[in-house]
């Protein structure tokens, strides 16, 4: 249960919705939100996992972590999507 809750914190920070919300909106699709993510989103998600672990160690509440993780996700996505070298890889 703890893992699912933390996974949803990351999902909301990056995608703006929980896994259940995504499944409800995409009931005809197999898999989960991460299966339909692009490489940039998956890189940011991996980064957020490590950052979230650090924020937990620091004692931040889930709501505080969500705000920080969302801000970080926005900055990282913008940086990666604006990077010309990365665009060549995609």
OpenMM code with the backbone's topology and positions (N, CA, C; nanometers):
from openmm import Vec3, app, unit

residues = "UNK UNK UNK UNK UNK UNK UNK UNK UNK UNK UNK UNK UNK UNK UNK UNK UNK UNK UNK UNK UNK UNK UNK UNK UNK UNK UNK UNK UNK UNK UNK UNK UNK UNK UNK UNK UNK UNK UNK UNK UNK UNK UNK UNK UNK UNK UNK UNK UNK UNK UNK UNK UNK UNK UNK UNK UNK UNK UNK UNK UNK UNK UNK UNK UNK UNK UNK UNK UNK UNK UNK UNK UNK UNK UNK UNK UNK UNK UNK UNK UNK UNK UNK UNK UNK UNK UNK UNK UNK UNK".split()
positions = [
    Vec3(0.0828, -0.1194, 0.0000),
    Vec3(0.0000, 0.0000, 0.0000),
    Vec3(0.0872, 0.1258, 0.0000),
    Vec3(0.1928, 0.1239, 0.0808),
    Vec3(0.2818, 0.2403, 0.0858),
    Vec3(0.3435, 0.2642, -0.0510),
    Vec3(0.3882, 0.1568, -0.1172),
    Vec3(0.4494, 0.1713, -0.2489),
    Vec3(0.3498, 0.2303, -0.3478),
    Vec3(0.2250, 0.1820, -0.3468),
    Vec3(0.1227, 0.2333, -0.4383),
    Vec3(0.0962, 0.3808, -0.4124),
    Vec3(0.0917, 0.4196, -0.2861),
    Vec3(0.0699, 0.5609, -0.2534),
    Vec3(0.1844, 0.6473, -0.3041),
    Vec3(0.3067, 0.6002, -0.2854),
    Vec3(0.4220, 0.6775, -0.3313),
    Vec3(0.4285, 0.6801, -0.4837),
    Vec3(0.3920, 0.5710, -0.5477),
    Vec3(0.3876, 0.5693, -0.6939),
    Vec3(0.2864, 0.6718, -0.7438),
    Vec3(0.1746, 0.6837, -0.6731),
    Vec3(0.0744, 0.7822, -0.7138),
    Vec3(0.1207, 0.9252, -0.6886),
    Vec3(0.2007, 0.9472, -0.5854),
    Vec3(0.2580, 1.0807, -0.5644),
    Vec3(0.3417, 1.1178, -0.6869),
    Vec3(0.4227, 1.0244, -0.7338),
    Vec3(0.5064, 1.0494, -0.8511),
    Vec3(0.4214, 1.0667, -0.9768),
    Vec3(0.3184, 0.9833, -0.9910),
    Vec3(0.2293, 0.9956, -1.1072),
    Vec3(0.1611, 1.1316, -1.1110),
    Vec3(0.1111, 1.1764, -0.9978),
    Vec3(0.0434, 1.3064, -0.9929),
    Vec3(0.1434, 1.4190, -1.0190),
    Vec3(0.2636, 1.4081, -0.9640),
    Vec3(0.3653, 1.5118, -0.9839),
    Vec3(0.4023, 1.5255, -1.1307),
    Vec3(0.4113, 1.4130, -1.2007),
    Vec3(0.4554, 1.4166, -1.3403),
    Vec3(0.3397, 1.4219, -1.4394),
    Vec3(0.2400, 1.3364, -1.4194),
    Vec3(0.1328, 1.3226, -1.5180),
    Vec3(0.0042, 1.3967, -1.4810),
    Vec3(-0.0055, 1.4390, -1.3546),
    Vec3(-0.1247, 1.5106, -1.3114),
    Vec3(-0.2417, 1.4218, -1.2752),
    Vec3(-0.2162, 1.2901, -1.2623),
    Vec3(-0.3241, 1.1980, -1.2269),
    Vec3(-0.2685, 1.0706, -1.1653),
    Vec3(-0.3529, 1.0041, -1.0882),
    Vec3(-0.3139, 0.8772, -1.0269),
    Vec3(-0.3249, 0.7654, -1.1303),
    Vec3(-0.2701, 0.6497, -1.0957),
    Vec3(-0.2796, 0.5340, -1.1842),
    Vec3(-0.4256, 0.4951, -1.2071),
    Vec3(-0.5051, 0.5009, -1.1027),
    Vec3(-0.6472, 0.4658, -1.1150),
    Vec3(-0.7198, 0.5641, -1.2055),
    Vec3(-0.6923, 0.6913, -1.1903),
    Vec3(-0.7550, 0.7910, -1.2773),
    Vec3(-0.7189, 0.7653, -1.4232),
    Vec3(-0.5920, 0.7321, -1.4483),
    Vec3(-0.5490, 0.7026, -1.5848),
    Vec3(-0.6203, 0.5788, -1.6375),
    Vec3(-0.6280, 0.4729, -1.5556),
    Vec3(-0.6966, 0.3503, -1.5978),
    Vec3(-0.8436, 0.3766, -1.6284),
    Vec3(-0.9081, 0.4572, -1.5451),
    Vec3(-1.0490, 0.4900, -1.5682),
    Vec3(-1.0676, 0.5653, -1.6998),
    Vec3(-0.9734, 0.6528, -1.7329),
    Vec3(-0.9803, 0.7305, -1.8568),
    Vec3(-0.9390, 0.6487, -1.9793),
    Vec3(-0.8654, 0.5414, -1.9571),
    Vec3(-0.8100, 0.4612, -2.0672),
    Vec3(-0.8436, 0.3132, -2.0487),
    Vec3(-0.9687, 0.2859, -2.0219),
    Vec3(-1.0105, 0.1499, -1.9868),
    Vec3(-0.9880, 0.0482, -2.0984),
    Vec3(-0.9745, 0.0931, -2.2206),
    Vec3(-0.9549, -0.0002, -2.3325),
    Vec3(-0.8077, -0.0312, -2.3581),
    Vec3(-0.7205, 0.0386, -2.2898),
    Vec3(-0.5770, 0.0163, -2.3083),
    Vec3(-0.5261, -0.0873, -2.2091),
    Vec3(-0.4309, -0.1674, -2.2536),
    Vec3(-0.3633, -0.2637, -2.1665),
    Vec3(-0.2498, -0.1916, -2.0945),
    Vec3(-0.2114, -0.2396, -1.9786),
    Vec3(-0.0971, -0.1837, -1.9076),
    Vec3(-0.1331, -0.0650, -1.8222),
    Vec3(-0.0316, 0.0195, -1.7985),
    Vec3(-0.0508, 0.1343, -1.7105),
    Vec3(0.0080, 0.2603, -1.7727),
    Vec3(-0.0051, 0.3688, -1.7009),
    Vec3(0.0375, 0.4992, -1.7515),
    Vec3(0.1848, 0.4997, -1.7929),
    Vec3(0.2659, 0.4279, -1.7199),
    Vec3(0.4091, 0.4267, -1.7505),
    Vec3(0.4385, 0.3525, -1.8802),
    Vec3(0.3542, 0.2555, -1.9144),
    Vec3(0.3714, 0.1829, -2.0403),
    Vec3(0.3498, 0.2734, -2.1611),
    Vec3(0.2785, 0.3825, -2.1434),
    Vec3(0.2470, 0.4744, -2.2521),
    Vec3(0.3265, 0.6054, -2.2428),
    Vec3(0.4245, 0.6084, -2.1542),
    Vec3(0.5083, 0.7270, -2.1358),
    Vec3(0.6212, 0.7281, -2.2376),
    Vec3(0.6641, 0.8475, -2.2741),
    Vec3(0.7784, 0.8558, -2.3642),
    Vec3(0.9084, 0.8519, -2.2832),
    Vec3(1.0192, 0.8438, -2.3524),
    Vec3(1.1489, 0.8286, -2.2857),
    Vec3(1.1796, 0.9471, -2.1942),
    Vec3(1.1409, 1.0662, -2.2352),
    Vec3(1.1652, 1.1842, -2.1521),
    Vec3(1.0901, 1.1732, -2.0208),
    Vec3(0.9644, 1.1350, -2.0268),
    Vec3(0.8846, 1.1187, -1.9052),
    Vec3(0.9436, 1.0105, -1.8149),
    Vec3(0.9920, 0.9028, -1.8737),
    Vec3(1.0489, 0.7947, -1.7929),
    Vec3(1.1788, 0.8376, -1.7251),
    Vec3(1.2586, 0.9185, -1.7928),
    Vec3(1.3815, 0.9705, -1.7319),
    Vec3(1.3468, 1.0597, -1.6137),
    Vec3(1.2523, 1.1500, -1.6337),
    Vec3(1.2115, 1.2395, -1.5251),
    Vec3(1.1513, 1.1589, -1.4108),
    Vec3(1.0724, 1.0590, -1.4420),
    Vec3(1.0120, 0.9753, -1.3387),
    Vec3(1.1195, 0.9050, -1.2553),
    Vec3(1.2214, 0.8529, -1.3206),
    Vec3(1.3313, 0.7891, -1.2477),
    Vec3(1.4013, 0.8899, -1.1566),
    Vec3(1.4214, 1.0105, -1.2065),
    Vec3(1.4821, 1.1148, -1.1233),
    Vec3(1.3941, 1.1481, -1.0038),
    Vec3(1.2644, 1.1584, -1.0276),
    Vec3(1.1715, 1.1916, -0.9196),
    Vec3(1.1698, 1.0848, -0.8110),
    Vec3(1.1875, 0.9588, -0.8500),
    Vec3(1.1895, 0.8511, -0.7506),
    Vec3(1.3022, 0.8717, -0.6501),
    Vec3(1.4203, 0.9042, -0.6999),
    Vec3(1.5336, 0.9285, -0.6108),
    Vec3(1.5149, 1.0535, -0.5265),
    Vec3(1.4638, 1.1568, -0.5873),
    Vec3(1.4399, 1.2815, -0.5139),
    Vec3(1.3343, 1.2597, -0.4067),
    Vec3(1.2296, 1.1850, -0.4401),
    Vec3(1.1237, 1.1571, -0.3428),
    Vec3(1.1798, 1.0814, -0.2223),
    Vec3(1.2664, 0.9845, -0.2464),
    Vec3(1.3275, 0.9102, -0.1360),
    Vec3(1.4040, 1.0053, -0.0437),
    Vec3(1.4752, 1.0995, -0.1026),
    Vec3(1.5489, 1.1971, -0.0224),
    Vec3(1.4539, 1.2868, 0.0564),
    Vec3(1.3467, 1.3302, -0.0052),
    Vec3(1.2496, 1.4164, 0.0640),
    Vec3(1.1821, 1.3408, 0.1791),
    Vec3(1.1582, 1.2121, 0.1604),
    Vec3(1.1017, 1.1304, 0.2682),
    Vec3(1.1999, 1.1239, 0.3846),
    Vec3(1.3277, 1.1004, 0.3545),
    Vec3(1.4305, 1.0962, 0.4592),
    Vec3(1.4377, 1.2275, 0.5362),
    Vec3(1.4097, 1.3379, 0.4679),
    Vec3(1.4132, 1.4697, 0.5315),
    Vec3(1.2875, 1.4987, 0.6132),
    Vec3(1.1887, 1.4096, 0.6036),
    Vec3(1.0685, 1.4236, 0.6852),
    Vec3(0.9594, 1.5110, 0.6270),
    Vec3(0.9641, 1.5410, 0.4976),
    Vec3(0.8598, 1.6230, 0.4367),
    Vec3(0.7301, 1.5435, 0.4250),
    Vec3(0.6196, 1.6123, 0.4448),
    Vec3(0.4886, 1.5474, 0.4316),
    Vec3(0.4625, 1.5151, 0.2847),
    Vec3(0.3656, 1.4287, 0.2616),
    Vec3(0.3321, 1.3917, 0.1252),
    Vec3(0.2881, 1.5129, 0.0430),
    Vec3(0.2102, 1.6010, 0.1024),
    Vec3(0.1649, 1.7190, 0.0280),
    Vec3(0.2815, 1.8125, -0.0052),
    Vec3(0.3755, 1.8267, 0.0865),
    Vec3(0.4936, 1.9098, 0.0593),
    Vec3(0.5789, 1.8467, -0.0501),
    Vec3(0.5936, 1.7152, -0.0440),
    Vec3(0.6719, 1.6452, -0.1460),
    Vec3(0.6072, 1.6567, -0.2825),
    Vec3(0.4757, 1.6457, -0.2873),
    Vec3(0.4062, 1.6556, -0.4150),
    Vec3(0.4312, 1.7908, -0.4811),
    Vec3(0.4254, 1.8960, -0.4051),
    Vec3(0.4497, 2.0302, -0.4591),
    Vec3(0.5917, 2.0407, -0.5136),
    Vec3(0.6888, 1.9969, -0.4352),
    Vec3(0.8285, 2.0052, -0.4792),
    Vec3(0.8546, 1.9162, -0.5997),
    Vec3(0.8006, 1.7947, -0.5970),
    Vec3(0.8218, 1.7020, -0.7080),
    Vec3(0.7591, 1.7536, -0.8362),
    Vec3(0.6433, 1.8153, -0.8264),
    Vec3(0.5794, 1.8719, -0.9440),
    Vec3(0.6635, 1.9841, -1.0027),
    Vec3(0.7160, 2.0708, -0.9174),
    Vec3(0.8012, 2.1803, -0.9654),
    Vec3(0.9263, 2.1257, -1.0338),
    Vec3(0.9854, 2.0242, -0.9745),
    Vec3(1.1051, 1.9623, -1.0321),
    Vec3(1.0712, 1.8959, -1.1654),
    Vec3(0.9584, 1.8269, -1.1714),
    Vec3(0.9163, 1.7602, -1.2950),
    Vec3(0.9003, 1.8615, -1.4078),
    Vec3(0.8398, 1.9737, -1.3781),
    Vec3(0.8200, 2.0775, -1.4802),
    Vec3(0.9538, 2.1281, -1.5318),
    Vec3(1.0451, 2.1591, -1.4410),
    Vec3(1.1767, 2.2100, -1.4812),
    Vec3(1.2522, 2.1060, -1.5641),
    Vec3(1.2502, 1.9808, -1.5184),
    Vec3(1.3235, 1.8771, -1.5917),
    Vec3(1.2622, 1.8504, -1.7289),
    Vec3(1.1304, 1.8433, -1.7367),
    Vec3(1.0664, 1.8198, -1.8664),
    Vec3(1.0985, 1.9339, -1.9629),
    Vec3(1.0897, 2.0566, -1.9152),
    Vec3(1.1225, 2.1709, -2.0014),
    Vec3(1.2673, 2.1646, -2.0478),
    Vec3(1.3575, 2.1316, -1.9572),
    Vec3(1.4999, 2.1239, -1.9924),
    Vec3(1.5260, 2.0159, -2.0960),
    Vec3(1.4658, 1.9005, -2.0745),
    Vec3(1.4886, 1.7892, -2.1674),
    Vec3(1.4229, 1.8144, -2.3027),
    Vec3(1.3053, 1.8706, -2.3023),
    Vec3(1.2356, 1.8933, -2.4289),
    Vec3(1.2967, 2.0074, -2.5091),
    Vec3(1.3655, 2.0990, -2.4411),
    Vec3(1.4306, 2.2098, -2.5118),
    Vec3(1.5727, 2.1784, -2.5549),
    Vec3(1.6241, 2.0629, -2.5146),
    Vec3(1.7616, 2.0253, -2.5436),
    Vec3(1.7732, 1.9698, -2.6851),
    Vec3(1.8506, 2.0355, -2.7698),
    Vec3(1.8636, 1.9945, -2.9104),
    Vec3(1.9270, 1.8569, -2.9258),
    Vec3(2.0239, 1.8250, -2.8404),
    Vec3(2.0889, 1.6944, -2.8491),
    Vec3(1.9903, 1.5822, -2.8180),
    Vec3(1.9054, 1.6049, -2.7201),
    Vec3(1.8073, 1.5035, -2.6835),
    Vec3(1.7020, 1.4898, -2.7923),
    Vec3(1.6654, 1.6003, -2.8550),
    Vec3(1.5670, 1.5948, -2.9638),
    Vec3(1.6159, 1.5033, -3.0760),
    Vec3(1.7460, 1.5022, -3.0997),
    Vec3(1.8010, 1.4148, -3.2030),
    Vec3(1.7828, 1.2681, -3.1685),
    Vec3(1.7864, 1.2358, -3.0404),
    Vec3(1.7699, 1.0976, -2.9962),
    Vec3(1.6256, 1.0507, -3.0064),
    Vec3(1.5344, 1.1445, -2.9929),
    Vec3(1.3915, 1.1089, -2.9942),
    Vec3(1.3479, 1.0986, -3.1356),
] * unit.nanometer
topology = app.Topology()
chain = topology.addChain("A")
for resn in residues:
    res = topology.addResidue(resn, chain)
    for name in ("N", "CA", "C"):
        topology.addAtom(name, app.Element.getBySymbol(name[0]), res)
